[in-house]
Amino acid sequence: MPDAEIIAIGSELLTPQRLDTNSLYLTDQLNALGVEVVRKTVVGDERDRLIDTILGAIARSQIIIMTGGLGPTEDDLTREAVAAALGRALEFSQPICDQIEERFRRYGRKMAEINRRQAYLVSGAEVLQNDRGTAPGQWILHNGVALMLLPGPPNELKSMFERECLPRLEKVLPAQAICTRQFRCVGIGESDLDQLISPVYKSYPTLATTILAVSGETHVHLRARSARAEEAEVVVEEAFQRIDALLGDRVYSRNGDSLEKVVGDMLRAQHATLSVAESMTGGLLGGRITAVPSASDYYVGGFVTYSNEMKTRLLGVPAELLAQESAVSEPVAKAMAEGAKTRTGSDYALSISGYAGPEGANVGLVFIGLAAPDACDVRRAQLPGDRERIRIFSTNTALDVLRRKLSGIA
């Protein structure tokens, strides 16, 4: 079964200011065809390095997609490098040049002479029409390898790939399919999770398993590839069920939904409302909750009470309690949650108070309060990491505390 490589071309992609988002889109499209992307490479605008990269890709993979470097300027080297790597000539196409000139004319502009460079094709290439820009793409078959030269701007690339490349790929690809499933978990680290589930996934030779630590969560991705979709589905589904049983209530999502969406759906299903009271996280929890569309169905509002004065004024936390226990304490987290619930009339209220650092003896100490219709409980947590990680982990912990309460597993 053929594999694919993606080569993103452009020195700007090697700087911190630009990200290669095209490869994410292309990977998704190729996976839908049953094609595995086995390598992605970013190459600057340097001819010899680009030629070496192309030669290496051709030796390894059967599908090569190159993005960028098809513009009119001197640093747009993709056409030249591909021709050199394949030992082919570059041939000028007057019809393509006329199309480019006509596009400029439609917008009331005169084509600059330099744009003629975009009318050169690698010998034997098929033209991929660009309905959103001046740079045509190219489709080249070379010793059983399919090479696609696509423009860098995402709107041009996506339109060209879907209109021009997908139909060609569907004609030449053999029957194949990739089946995937995933888990999203909280409350278990990457190494502990791997130790728990590795006996399962190692028993399936055709199963590819990836375990990722993501912002205080742990995600598990299962993938199987086969000439028949049914075969891939059987492997993935069997492994999925066995792993699911091991992970139990640590799993909050089996379809890729975020923790905040899962909690929001549960609140909506139970016709319940939520408010929050934040100190250390400064609105981060409320921001996550309201990032979900239609969060107004269940979220009534929140309080960012960073100072003790605001905790007293807005939430009714007694000043003497703050003086006696300190802002980061179980009693204060409890009073914050109860204050938010009382003042908003919500069914549930979450509070967060803690030390995010970077300095101090208790960095990472966090208290999460949950005021529910039947009681108000506080969870103490010692979270690892720097200031930003502690803040993010705190919101994960708070949302998971609520998830467990709503699920009846608290």
Summary of the structure (lengths in Angstrom):
residues: 410
radius of gyration: 27.7
end to end distance: 47.0
largest distance: 84.1
contacts: 1391
relative contact order: 0.08
helix: 45%
strand: 25%
